[in-house]
Amino acid sequence: MKLSESPAVKVGLSIAVATGLYGLSFGALSVSAGLDLWQTMALSLLLFSGGSQFAFIGVIAGGGSGLSALSASALLGIRNGVYGMQLNLLLRPAGWRKLLAAQVTIDESVATATGQTDPVEQRRGFWAAGIGVFVLWNIFTGLGALLGAAIGDPAQWGLDGAAAAAFLGLLWPRIQGLEPAAIAVVCAVVTVLAVPFVPPGIPILIAAVVAAVLGLSGLGPASEGLEPDVDPYPSGVDSEKPA
């Protein structure tokens, strides 16, 4: 199959466009928070994690110290380490590809890859989304930082919801069944309730803890498939069992 015909590549590139445009918002908000162009670009090039970046500038804009901003950003970035372990087993990159894969392991690339069933499509989806978002995110971060106040309120352009809507579009088909959907709703409510009381970046971590607790308690998809062992080979076909 040609890359242009790959469903995973098409999904990955569409997600890259939506998320990349959101970089305009980050660039503009970053310079408004007091960072200059080069500091803003360094965050997108080196940190490259939207949630962590917004957490960083959110703390700075609120008058917090650099250490507080770094702590909030690092806490929110923990999820990327978890993603990395999952993707390392799924894609098994080697050599320089492992370093590149680590840099572009983000929500969108992981969701695109794990949304595919074919191993080839998983790899294609990961790289298309990861590299696509990286390139466009940095381009639009620079534009947002240069334009600054000329953009106005990012919300009036709908950029504040573009990335979230794109990621939700990937996630929603994977929420199958009542229990996973219920957990998603509970986590969303917890996040909304926590926002006024905790620093930026922390609400999503609280929601993650809640999801983990519910999953370990047997209320989520982690409990599925734990049926008693049943011999898949009916009587009379023992000779067909693998050695």
HUVEN-V950744 format. One line per field, one symbol per residue. ss: DSSP state (@ for helix, = for strand, . for the rest). psi: psi as a letter, one per 40 degrees, with the letter a starting at -180 (. if undefined). burial: # if it has 9 or more other ideal C-beta (glycine too) atoms within 8 Angstrom, else .. A space follows every 50 residues. Layout:
ss = ???
psi = ???
burial = ???
//
This chain:
ss = ..@@@.@@@@@@@@@@@@@@@@@@@@@@@@@@....@@@@@@@@@@@..@ @@@@@@@@@@@....@@@@@@@@@@@@@@@@@@@@@@@@@@....@@@@@ @@@...@@@@@@@@....@@@@@@@@@@@@@@@@@@@@@@@@@@@@@@@@ @..@@@@.@@@@@@@@@@@@@@.....@@@@@@@@@@@@@@@@@@..... .@@@@@@@@@@@@@@@....@@@..............@@@...
psi = hideehdddddddddddddddeddddddddddeeiadddddddddddghd dddddddddddeeiidddddddddddeddddddddddddddfiibddddd dddegidddddddeeidhdddddddddddddddddddddddddddddbed dahddeeedeedddddddddddeeghiddddddddddddddddddeeiih ddddddddddddddddeeeaedeiefiihhhehiiefdeeii.
burial = .....#.##.#######################.#.#.######..#### ###########..#...###.#########..##.###.##.#....#.# #..#############....#########################.##.. #..#....#..##.###..##...#...######.###.##..#....## ########.##..##...##.......................
//
